[in-house]
Amino acid sequence: MTLTESHAFGVEEPGVLDTTIGDLLRAAAARAGDRVALIEGVDDPSSRREWTYAELLADAERTAQALLARFSPGDHVAVWAHNIPEWVLVELGCALAGMTVVTVNPAYQANELQYVVSQSNSKGLFVVDDHRGNPMLSIAEQVRADCPDLEEIIRFSQWDDFLASGDPSITLPAVAPGDQVMIQYTSGTTGFPKGAALHHRGLVTNANHYFDRLGMEEGSVIVTQMPLFHTAGSAMSVLGSVSMACTQVLVPAFEPGLVLELTETYGAQGMMGVPTMLIALMEHPNFAQTDLSTLMAICSGGSLVPEQLVRTLEKELGAPFTIVYGQTECSPVLNMTRPDDTIEDKALTIGAPMPCMEIRIVDPETGETLPVGETGELVTRGYQVMHGYYLMPERTAETIDHDGWLHTGDLAAMDERGYCTIEGRLKDMIIRGGENIYPKELEELLFSHEAVGEVAVVGLPDEKWGETVAAFVRAAPGHAVDKNELFAFMRDNLAPHKTPKQWFAVDEFPLTGSGKIQKFKLREQWVAGEWTEL
């Protein structure tokens, strides 16, 4: 069907999985109990623990019984750790126990931890003693008194004692597909975090559809390098793997050399990483001699992926590439390209909507559906939409309208096939002298220059024009940021008013825990005088 309006429906198959996370795990264990489900991908191969699906189910049920010895169905339990197998067991155990797992970024400091644990009314907090120099147990004890609902801090270093504390005779409660099971806090590209309350049906279905469109087959091997506190880790990777009884190799924390070794050692068929991760893999000295021939699919998302990077990844990694677009509030995937899409579609679009959901592009002011090809706000509705922001009814009402449409805050355009392109965030759009400038267009062009490794285009306050265009550039290996060269390159390819006026050389971008560049922090740092113009 050829569309004339920007209103598209995902295909009807595969359908919505009206099931729970616990039943998804039980089904995997029933048909593939002896298959390895989870491998702990630590540096030392001799220390890598493994679980079959039968063992994973047994330990998840023991986790649920230990949880029920302390808390009640419906309670909230926070997890503050890097990627460890016990994190996965708490996620699965909470689902079996009818509880909600609250995910916490292991990079958080005291104020951030206190906010999440308190705002989520978490009664329990699982924590590692420390990670990458962050004294997490000490911080947890420090904020404990300021978290009124927190009843117990449970150390992952005492996991065996925790498991042993459960009563094997405890009967696990009945759990419904529509029950809340996870609260994920928005990752902070726009500041104040909000807890998206997600349900079994949304998470299970979306993860399964993601693996299906990625081209993964039953029993494939997947490398999980995305953090578990993010939906790309705990939802797409963990639950997608369980839905197809895949073997998941869990990377404790992203380190490109380790990811390359794990991919080769276990013959992985699939991996996902934000652009910063995939760039780091290709820039690693071991990349050229690593055998990645088993890879069947590579997926990226989380931020805009420049066209040149898409082409480079397919060439260098030797596997079909897909682009995924989503939001935590949507469980999380909304659009995705297919491995067999053309290189132009994979480089320039985010594909069509996922199955069983509805997407429109609307005028941000009127809410009217726009004609095909016009830029507006992307909105969606369907099984995947969150219940709302936890204890934030006003913010929920701002995001989900009375007809059930979730407003993403992203600018997009749709073609006659329903394929979409993302033009940027509504809040990121630069308005210079009344002219709308979309940073993505400039970032795509700059990234095609050989000297540019990463780039973020940001609007900075300007008395005359309202906003001025600024480019923050990290040089590619072996290159330097030459302002005059890049300025001339842009002027040769863009209208003068779009060419960045201010240029900054970046050694390291401020990132969210999932690898997204935090443009608002660049803007804040500039206002505070922390950047020197080239």
VOMIMAR-593656 format. One record per residue (C-alpha): residue in one letter; x, z, y. Coordinates in steps of 0.5 Angstrom, whole numbers, padded with zeros to 4 digits, always signed. Last residue first. Example, Ala and Ser with C-alpha at 12.3 -4.5 7.8 and 13.67 -1.06 7.14 Angstrom:
! VOMIMAR-593656
S+0027+0014-0002/A+0025+0016-0009/
//
This chain:
! VOMIMAR-593656
L+0078+0037+0054/E+0073+0042+0056/T+0074+0049+0054/W+0069+0053+0050/E+0068+0061+0051/G+0065+0061+0057/A+0059+0065+0056/V+0054+0059+0057/W+0059+0055+0052/Q+0058+0060+0047/E+0051+0060+0047/R+0050+0053+0047/L+0055+0053+0041/K+0051+0058+0038/F+0044+0054+0039/K+0048+0048+0035/Q+0048+0053+0029/I+0051+0048+0024/K+0048+0048+0017/G+0052+0051+0011/S+0048+0055+0007/G+0050+0061+0010/T+0049+0059+0017/L+0055+0055+0020/P+0059+0056+0027/F+0064+0050+0027/E+0071+0051+0025/D+0077+0047+0029/V+0073+0044+0034/A+0075+0040+0040/F+0070+0039+0046/W+0068+0033+0050/Q+0063+0033+0056/K+0060+0027+0059/P+0057+0025+0052/T+0054+0017+0052/K+0047+0017+0052/H+0046+0015+0060/P+0051+0009+0059/A+0047+0006+0053/L+0050+0006+0047/N+0055+0002+0043/D+0061+0000+0047/R+0060+0006+0051/M+0061+0010+0045/F+0068+0008+0043/A+0070+0008+0050/F+0068+0016+0050/L+0071+0017+0043/E+0078+0014+0046/N+0078+0018+0052/K+0076+0024+0049/D+0082+0024+0044/V+0080+0029+0038/A+0086+0028+0033/H+0087+0025+0027/G+0091+0026+0020/P+0085+0030+0017/A+0079+0028+0021/A+0078+0032+0028/R+0072+0037+0029/V+0068+0034+0035/F+0063+0038+0039/A+0060+0033+0044/A+0056+0034+0050/V+0050+0031+0053/T+0048+0034+0060/E+0041+0037+0061/G+0037+0038+0067/W+0040+0032+0070/K+0042+0035+0077/E+0043+0042+0075/D+0046+0041+0068/P+0044+0046+0062/L+0048+0043+0056/G+0045+0039+0050/V+0048+0039+0044/V+0052+0033+0039/A+0055+0036+0033/V+0061+0033+0030/E+0065+0033+0023/G+0071+0029+0021/V+0072+0024+0027/A+0078+0020+0028/E+0075+0014+0023/H+0069+0013+0028/S+0063+0013+0024/F+0062+0020+0025/L+0061+0018+0032/L+0055+0013+0031/E+0051+0018+0027/E+0052+0024+0031/L+0050+0020+0037/E+0043+0017+0034/K+0042+0024+0031/P+0043+0027+0038/Y+0036+0024+0040/I+0036+0023+0047/N+0029+0023+0051/E+0030+0021+0058/G+0027+0025+0064/G+0033+0026+0068/R+0037+0028+0061/I+0032+0031+0056/I+0036+0033+0050/M+0032+0034+0043/D+0035+0040+0040/K+0028+0044+0041/L+0024+0038+0038/R+0029+0038+0032/G+0033+0032+0030/E+0031+0024+0029/I+0029+0025+0022/T+0027+0018+0018/C+0021+0018+0014/Y+0019+0013+0008/G+0012+0012+0008/R+0012+0005+0006/E+0010+0003+0013/D+0015+0007+0016/M+0015+0014+0018/A+0019+0017+0024/A+0021+0024+0025/L+0022+0030+0030/D+0023+0037+0027/G+0019+0043+0029/T+0016+0043+0022/H+0009+0044+0023/L+0005+0046+0017/W-0002+0043+0017/G-0007+0048+0014/D-0013+0046+0018/H-0013+0052+0022/D-0005+0051+0024/I+0001+0053+0020/T+0007+0054+0025/E+0004+0058+0031/A-0001+0062+0027/T+0005+0064+0022/R+0008+0067+0028/E+0002+0070+0031/P+0001+0073+0024/M+0008+0076+0023/L+0008+0081+0017/Y+0011+0076+0012/Y+0011+0069+0015/G+0006+0065+0012/H+0003+0064+0005/M+0008+0059+0004/V+0006+0051+0004/Q+0008+0048-0003/Y+0001+0047-0006/G-0001+0042+0000/R+0000+0041+0007/T+0005+0037+0012/V+0007+0036+0019/L+0013+0032+0022/E+0013+0032+0030/G+0013+0025+0033/T+0017+0019+0033/E+0013+0012+0033/G+0015+0007+0027/V+0008+0007+0024/P+0003+0009+0029/L+0002+0017+0031/T-0003+0022+0028/E-0006+0026+0034/G-0003+0033+0035/T-0004+0032+0042/E+0002+0035+0045/P+0007+0034+0039/D+0004+0027+0037/V+0004+0027+0030/I+0008+0024+0024/R+0004+0026+0018/I+0006+0029+0011/E+0001+0030+0004/M+0004+0033-0002/C+0002+0032-0009/P+0009+0029-0011/M+0015+0029-0006/P+0014+0025+0001/A+0018+0019+0001/G+0025+0018+0003/I+0030+0022+0008/T+0032+0015+0011/L+0038+0012+0014/A+0044+0012+0008/K+0039+0013+0002/D+0035+0007+0005/E+0040+0003+0007/I+0044+0004+0000/T+0038+0002-0004/D+0034+0007-0008/D+0036+0008-0015/P+0038+0015-0014/R+0031+0016-0011/T+0030+0019-0003/M+0027+0026-0002/N+0022+0029+0002/L+0018+0035+0003/V+0023+0040-0001/P+0023+0048+0000/S+0019+0052-0002/C+0016+0049+0004/E+0017+0055+0009/T+0024+0054+0007/Q+0025+0047+0010/G+0026+0041+0007/Y+0029+0034+0007/V+0033+0031+0001/I+0038+0026+0001/T+0040+0022-0006/F+0047+0019-0008/P+0048+0015-0015/A+0055+0017-0018/G+0062+0015-0017/L+0064+0021-0012/E+0068+0017-0008/K+0064+0010-0007/E+0057+0014-0007/L+0060+0019-0002/T+0063+0014+0003/R+0057+0011+0004/V+0053+0017+0005/L+0058+0020+0010/Q+0058+0013+0014/E+0050+0014+0015/P+0051+0021+0017/V+0047+0026+0013/L+0043+0031+0018/S+0043+0038+0016/G+0041+0042+0010/G+0041+0036+0005/S+0045+0033+0000/C+0044+0031-0007/I+0049+0028-0012/A+0047+0025-0019/M+0050+0022-0025/L+0056+0026-0025/T+0060+0025-0032/S+0066+0021-0029/L+0068+0026-0024/D+0075+0027-0027/T+0079+0030-0022/Q+0086+0027-0020/A+0084+0024-0013/F+0080+0031-0012/N+0086+0036-0013/P+0088+0035-0006/H+0081+0037-0003/E+0079+0033+0003/M+0073+0030-0002/L+0071+0037-0004/A+0071+0039+0003/I+0067+0033+0005/L+0062+0035+0000/M+0061+0042+0002/T+0061+0040+0010/P+0055+0035+0008/V+0051+0041+0004/G+0052+0041-0003/M+0048+0039-0009/M+0051+0038-0016/G+0049+0034-0023/Q+0051+0031-0029/A+0057+0036-0030/G+0062+0035-0036/Y+0063+0043-0037/T+0071+0042-0035/E+0070+0037-0030/T+0065+0040-0026/L+0068+0047-0026/E+0075+0044-0024/L+0072+0040-0018/V+0068+0047-0016/L+0074+0051-0017/G+0078+0047-0012/P+0072+0046-0007/E+0071+0054-0006/F+0064+0056-0005/A+0062+0063-0008/P+0061+0065-0015/V+0060+0058-0017/L+0054+0058-0023/V+0054+0053-0028/Q+0047+0052-0030/T+0046+0049-0037/C+0039+0045-0037/A+0032+0048-0040/M+0028+0043-0036/S+0024+0048-0032/V+0030+0053-0032/S+0035+0048-0029/G+0030+0047-0023/L+0028+0054-0022/V+0036+0056-0021/S+0038+0050-0017/M+0032+0048-0013/A+0029+0056-0012/S+0035+0061-0012/G+0040+0056-0010/A+0037+0051-0005/T+0032+0056-0003/H+0038+0060+0000/F+0040+0067-0002/L+0043+0064-0008/P+0048+0060-0005/M+0049+0053-0006/Q+0055+0052-0011/T+0050+0051-0017/V+0054+0046-0022/I+0048+0043-0027/V+0049+0041-0034/S+0043+0037-0037/G+0039+0040-0042/E+0033+0036-0041/E+0034+0030-0036/M+0036+0030-0029/G+0034+0024-0025/L+0034+0027-0018/R+0027+0025-0017/D+0025+0030-0024/F+0030+0035-0021/Y+0026+0036-0015/H+0019+0035-0018/N+0021+0041-0022/A+0024+0045-0017/N+0018+0044-0012/T+0013+0046-0018/V+0016+0052-0020/L+0017+0055-0012/G+0010+0053-0010/R+0007+0056-0016/H+0011+0062-0016/H+0009+0064-0009/L+0013+0064-0002/A+0013+0069+0004/A+0018+0066+0009/G+0021+0072+0013/K+0023+0070+0020/P+0030+0070+0023/F+0031+0070+0030/G+0036+0065+0032/T+0034+0057+0032/T+0039+0055+0026/G+0038+0062+0023/S+0037+0061+0016/T+0030+0063+0015/Y+0029+0069+0011/Q+0027+0068+0004/I+0021+0073+0001/M+0020+0071-0006/V+0015+0072-0011/Q+0008+0072-0008/D+0002+0071-0013/G-0001+0064-0013/P+0001+0063-0020/A-0001+0069-0023/V+0002+0075-0026/A+0000+0080-0032/P+0004+0086-0032/L+0010+0087-0037/T+0009+0092-0042/I+0014+0098-0042/S+0016+0100-0049/P+0023+0098-0048/D+0024+0103-0043/G+0029+0101-0037/S+0035+0106-0036/A+0039+0102-0040/L+0039+0096-0035/F+0041+0100-0030/D+0047+0103-0033/D+0049+0096-0035/W+0049+0094-0028/Q+0053+0099-0025/S+0058+0094-0021/F+0051+0091-0019/R+0050+0098-0015/I+0043+0100-0014/I+0041+0103-0007/E+0034+0107-0008/E+0028+0109-0004/L+0028+0104+0002/D+0021+0104+0006/P+0024+0108+0012/C+0030+0103+0013/D+0034+0107+0018/A+0037+0112+0014/R+0040+0107+0009/V+0044+0103+0014/Q+0050+0107+0013/E+0049+0107+0005/A+0048+0099+0006/I+0054+0098+0010/S+0059+0102+0005/L+0056+0098-0001/M+0057+0091+0003/P+0064+0093+0005/N+0065+0085+0007/G+0072+0083+0006/R+0070+0077+0002/H+0065+0081-0002/D+0064+0088-0003/D+0061+0094-0007/V+0055+0089-0010/V+0048+0091-0008/F+0041+0091-0010/L+0037+0094-0005/G+0030+0097-0007/K+0024+0099-0004/S+0024+0093+0001/N+0019+0094+0007/S+0021+0086+0009/Q+0022+0088+0016/S+0026+0094+0014/V+0031+0091+0009/V+0031+0085+0013/Y+0033+0088+0020/Q+0038+0094+0017/L+0042+0088+0014/E+0042+0084+0020/N+0044+0091+0024/A+0049+0093+0019/Q+0053+0086+0018/Y+0051+0080+0014/A+0055+0075+0010/P+0052+0077+0004/N+0046+0073+0006/V+0040+0077+0004/T+0034+0075-0001/V+0028+0079-0002/V+0025+0079-0009/T+0018+0080-0010/M+0015+0084-0016/G+0010+0082-0021/A+0015+0085-0027/L+0016+0078-0030/A+0018+0075-0023/C+0022+0081-0021/G+0026+0080-0027/L+0027+0073-0026/E+0030+0074-0019/V+0034+0080-0021/L+0037+0076-0027/V+0039+0071-0023/W+0043+0076-0018/E+0046+0079-0025/P+0049+0072-0026/I+0053+0073-0020/N+0053+0068-0013/H+0054+0073-0007/A+0050+0079-0006/W+0045+0083-0003/V+0038+0083-0007/A+0032+0086-0004/V+0026+0089-0008/H+0019+0088-0005/D+0014+0092-0009/G+0007+0088-0012/P+0008+0091-0019/S+0011+0098-0018/F+0018+0101-0018/R+0023+0105-0021/A+0022+0104-0029/L+0018+0098-0027/L+0025+0095-0025/A+0028+0097-0031/Q+0023+0094-0035/A+0024+0087-0031/T+0031+0087-0032/R+0030+0088-0040/E+0025+0082-0039/A+0031+0078-0036/D+0036+0080-0041/A+0032+0078-0047/L+0030+0071-0043/L+0037+0070-0041/E+0039+0071-0048/A+0034+0066-0051/Y+0036+0061-0046/T+0043+0062-0048/W+0048+0066-0043/E+0055+0065-0042/R+0060+0070-0039/R+0067+0066-0036/S+0073+0071-0036/S+0077+0067-0040/P+0076+0061-0036/D+0079+0065-0030/D+0076+0062-0023/V+0069+0065-0024/G+0064+0060-0026/E+0059+0065-0030/I+0055+0060-0034/L+0048+0060-0035/A+0043+0057-0040/V+0047+0055-0046/R+0042+0052-0051/D+0040+0057-0057/G+0033+0058-0054/A+0032+0051-0053/R+0024+0050-0054/A+0022+0057-0054/A+0027+0059-0049/A+0025+0054-0044/A+0017+0056-0045/R+0019+0063-0043/L+0023+0062-0037/L+0017+0057-0034/D+0012+0063-0036/G+0016+0068-0032/I+0017+0063-0026/T+0009+0063-0026/T+0005+0057-0028/D+0000+0052-0025/L+0005+0046-0025/V+0003+0041-0020/G+0003+0034-0022/P+0009+0030-0024/E+0005+0025-0022/E+0000+0024-0017/V+0005+0021-0012/G+0006+0024-0005/F+0001+0022+0000/A+0003+0019+0007/H+0000+0019+0014/S+0004+0015+0020/E-0001+0010+0021/T-0001+0003+0019/L+0001+0004+0012/T+0003-0002+0007/M+0000+0000+0000/
//
